[in-house]
Amino acid sequence: MIPFVDLKAQYHSIKPEIDAAIQGVLESCAFTLGPDVVELEKEYAAYCNNAFAAGVNNGTSALHLALLAAGVGPGDEVITVPHTFVASAAAIYYTGATIKLCDIDPVTYTMDPAALEAAITPRTKAIIPVHLYGQMADMDPIMALAKKHGLIVLEDAAQAHGAEYKGKRAGSVGDLAGFSFYPGKNLGAAGEGGMVVTGNAEFNRKVRMLRDWGAEKKYHHELKGFNMRLEGIQGAVLRVKMKYIEKWTEMRRDAAGRYDEMFAGSGIETPVQMDNRRHVYHLYVIRTAERTRWIEELGGKGIQTGIHYPYPVHLLPAYADLGYKQGQFPHSEKAANEVLSLPMYPELTGDMQAEVVEAVKAL
Ligand SMILES: *Cc1c(COP(=O)(O)O)cnc(C)c1O
């Protein structure tokens, strides 16, 4: 059996360190925020080449609080893409702002700057480009449009820890960025976690207040806040994993390179890493018009696959009230019908990949 991801392999490779980190928090009883979270925030901000990072309870909260800190609320429009995990859109909904969508570029699966430009209105307040699958969106034209129209840019970097665009790290290009530490992400907690990264001291201060009941000083609630603090155990576990994130990222990139080589000349549509970008391969996504059959036949050979994601946001029942129609975002809709994620994780071996590729070529 070749699993789609293997979290146990990673845990066992660093088990003594992880266990000791958790034991340390149990002994100190610094269960929520606390010294490990403070250190993680410094380390993570440095990793992103940016000034500030604030730990929160998950990636969705990171996006939600980032928008609130930037002043997004009812009456505002925020633009994101339909081809993403639903959280990118849900975070907008939580603020009371209106979700606006624009189509993706079909090669990179990220926000198409021309489609973005067409979606901007006088009510647009912010843009959320999604660095999907581990490759950053085309940030230069997106930032130029934001500057021209005075818009906030929030990077959805939930899948893009360590990704780069023209030498700039994910989390250092927009006004703010939201990261997820969901267990299956490139940097995963032993549970849930997230981080808001920003170069803006005031945004950072607001996020820190909002995650902890809107108070800088206990019981002095200046803002209507939330309980969205990052747990101490997650801070400690993530600090251990930070030591390995670059190594694991390179292992993912090596694995992607091996897939690329093995598929070369086969006609299979493999991921495209654009020039001047460091793709961190959260997912290795191919595409096919015969996806249902492929999944079934690969599954029969013990090869697990995934679909990220089968429905674009505008065709989800939960967001039918946005009023978009089928056919409005053709690249997103086509991607949703065709994308297929192959097994991808740092510990994936060349032998396992050869088995996957052989099975795909035999389809
Ligand atoms: C995982 C993910 C999120 C949400 O992160 P959680 O930690 O699961 O809340 C948001 N956006 C994208 C693109 C994601 O992949």
The ligand as an SDF file (V2000), in Angstrom:
LIG
                    3D

 15 15  0  0  0  0  0  0  0  0999 V2000
   -5.6770   24.1750    5.2970 C   0  0  0  0  0  0  0  0  0  0  0  0
   -6.0760   25.4090    4.6090 C   0  0  0  0  0  0  0  0  0  0  0  0
   -6.7030   26.4700    5.2660 C   0  0  0  0  0  0  0  0  0  0  0  0
   -7.2370   26.3740    6.6640 C   0  0  0  0  0  0  0  0  0  0  0  0
   -6.3430   25.9730    7.6230 O   0  0  0  0  0  0  0  0  0  0  0  0
   -6.8770   25.2010    8.9410 P   0  0  0  0  0  0  0  0  0  0  0  0
   -5.6610   25.1670    9.8090 O   0  0  0  0  0  0  0  0  0  0  0  0
   -7.3240   23.8490    8.5060 O   0  0  0  0  0  0  0  0  0  0  0  0
   -7.9780   26.0060    9.5250 O   0  0  0  0  0  0  0  0  0  0  0  0
   -6.9300   27.6360    4.5520 C   0  0  0  0  0  0  0  0  0  0  0  0
   -6.5850   27.7480    3.2610 N   0  0  0  0  0  0  0  0  0  0  0  0
   -6.0150   26.7470    2.5830 C   0  0  0  0  0  0  0  0  0  0  0  0
   -5.6430   26.9520    1.1520 C   0  0  0  0  0  0  0  0  0  0  0  0
   -5.7500   25.5320    3.2200 C   0  0  0  0  0  0  0  0  0  0  0  0
   -5.1880   24.5390    2.5240 O   0  0  0  0  0  0  0  0  0  0  0  0
  1  2  1  0
  2  3  1  0
  2 14  2  0
  3  4  1  0
  3 10  2  0
  4  5  1  0
  5  6  1  0
  6  7  2  0
  6  8  1  0
  6  9  1  0
 10 11  1  0
 11 12  2  0
 12 13  1  0
 12 14  1  0
 14 15  1  0
M  END
$$$$
